Amino acid sequence: METREAISSLSSLAHEQRLAVFRVLVKAGPKGMIAGDIASRLDIRPNTLSNNLAILASAGMVRSTREGRAIRYHANMEGMRELLAFLMEDCCGGQPEQCQPVLDQISCKC
């Protein structure tokens, strides 16, 4: 991931509603969620949600699939992995054991 892409990803998440949308999609896992269900869950107007999803998609943080007339959104786990890898790329000054507490904290607790 290049710096410009990281800035775009971080900017897309630097908004309360977009961060909430992303977290709901991460929690939904591989099955994702239909846009209307996201709007209902987070009490966001559909047009506002559509704009937020477009920003997240443009930054590579979410992806979508069409299901008939509905659109299902998924957290782009590859995008999240790339962002985390970018942020930790030069971590710990050659002492990887220093990074372990961070890695333990972000481990999936499914």
C-alpha positions in Angstrom: 0.0 0.0 0.0 1.3 3.4 -0.9 1.0 6.5 1.4 -1.7 8.0 -0.8 -3.8 4.9 -0.5 -3.3 4.7 3.3 -4.4 8.4 3.6 -7.5 7.6 1.6 -8.4 4.6 3.7 -7.8 6.4 7.0 -9.8 9.4 5.7 -12.7 7.2 4.8 -12.8 5.8 8.4 -12.3 9.3 10.0 -16.0 9.9 10.2 -18.3 8.6 12.9 -21.0 7.1 10.6 -18.5 5.6 8.1 -16.5 4.0 10.9 -19.8 2.6 12.4 -20.7 1.2 9.0 -17.3 -0.4 8.5 -17.4 -2.0 12.0 -20.9 -3.4 11.4 -19.6 -4.9 8.2 -16.6 -6.4 9.9 -18.8 -7.9 12.5 -21.2 -9.3 9.8 -18.2 -11.3 8.4 -18.2 -12.9 4.9 -21.9 -12.8 4.5 -22.0 -9.0 4.6 -25.2 -7.0 4.8 -27.8 -5.6 2.5 -27.7 -1.8 2.4 -31.2 -1.4 3.8 -30.3 -3.6 6.8 -27.2 -1.5 7.5 -29.3 1.7 7.4 -31.9 0.2 9.8 -29.2 -1.1 12.2 -27.4 2.2 12.4 -30.5 4.5 12.0 -28.9 6.2 9.0 -31.0 7.7 6.1 -30.5 5.6 2.9 -29.1 8.5 0.9 -26.6 9.3 3.6 -25.6 5.6 3.8 -25.2 5.4 0.1 -22.8 8.3 0.1 -20.9 6.8 3.0 -20.6 3.4 1.4 -19.4 5.1 -1.9 -16.6 6.8 0.1 -15.6 3.6 1.8 -15.7 1.7 -1.5 -13.6 4.3 -3.2 -11.0 3.9 -0.5 -11.0 0.1 -0.8 -12.5 -0.5 2.6 -15.8 -2.1 1.4 -16.9 -4.1 -1.6 -20.3 -4.8 -2.9 -22.2 -7.5 -4.8 -25.6 -7.2 -6.5 -28.3 -9.5 -5.4 -31.3 -8.9 -7.7 -32.4 -5.4 -6.8 -30.4 -5.2 -3.6 -26.8 -4.6 -3.0 -24.9 -6.5 -0.4 -21.9 -4.8 1.2 -18.9 -6.6 2.7 -15.9 -5.2 4.6 -12.9 -5.6 2.4 -10.7 -7.6 4.7 -7.8 -7.4 2.2 -8.0 -3.6 2.3 -8.0 -3.7 6.1 -5.0 -6.1 6.1 -3.1 -3.8 3.7 -3.8 -0.8 5.9 -2.7 -2.5 9.1 0.4 -3.8 7.3 1.3 -0.3 6.1 0.9 1.1 9.6 3.1 -1.5 11.1 5.6 -1.9 8.3 8.5 -0.4 10.1 7.3 -1.1 13.6 9.5 -1.8 16.5 12.9 -0.9 15.1 14.0 -4.4 14.3 12.6 -5.9 17.6 9.5 -7.8 16.4 8.7 -8.9 20.0 7.8 -5.3 20.7 4.9 -5.6 18.2 3.4 -8.7 19.8 1.1 -6.9 22.2 -0.4 -5.0 19.2 -0.8 -8.2 17.2 -2.4 -10.0 20.2 -4.9 -7.1 20.5 -6.0 -7.2 16.9 -6.3 -11.0 16.7 -9.8 -12.1 15.8 -11.8 -13.1 18.9 -14.5 -15.0 17.0 
